[in-house]
């Protein structure tokens, strides 16, 4: 397995991974598959903003999954906060890739000087919640019935990881929303 910075040539594989998650899970609260045009816009936004799209490819060159982050909210006051995403191809789940992706995406955000990383997780996704907690994320919100998919209302939970202390010194610290 090799870790890569995804390029435009990986966009169709990324789209396939997204669309499998849309069709078969509540990882994304979307109903319709992402189109090639949508993905071109998604890619252009990542490149323009300088957000990484990290990937893992197997020995045959198959993209096993990817991770990225983007703006948490579009307002200037949130410019130091990012929301991340990790998606692993269904064929490669259960092999520890989520842990490795999360470590790498945290390191990338720290290297770019971000202060806080947010994970927005379906409240029933126990595996993702455990993954985030193992990496120091703490729960900081629960939004009831935030989405609707597969004929039912879905709750989301918010998890946060402080990447740099508020005093400006750098280092990974655990801190939940609202703690001081």
Secondary structure as GFF3:
##gff-version 3
##sequence-region A 1 180
A	DSSP	beta_strand	2	5	.	.	.	ID=ss1
A	DSSP	three_ten_helix	8	10	.	.	.	ID=ss2
A	DSSP	alpha_helix	11	24	.	.	.	ID=ss3
A	DSSP	alpha_helix	36	49	.	.	.	ID=ss4
A	DSSP	beta_strand	53	57	.	.	.	ID=ss5
A	DSSP	beta_strand	63	71	.	.	.	ID=ss6
A	DSSP	three_ten_helix	76	78	.	.	.	ID=ss7
A	DSSP	beta_strand	81	88	.	.	.	ID=ss8
A	DSSP	three_ten_helix	90	92	.	.	.	ID=ss9
A	DSSP	alpha_helix	97	111	.	.	.	ID=ss10
A	DSSP	beta_strand	116	122	.	.	.	ID=ss11
A	DSSP	alpha_helix	126	134	.	.	.	ID=ss12
A	DSSP	beta_strand	138	149	.	.	.	ID=ss13
A	DSSP	beta_strand	152	164	.	.	.	ID=ss14
A	DSSP	beta_strand	170	173	.	.	.	ID=ss15
###
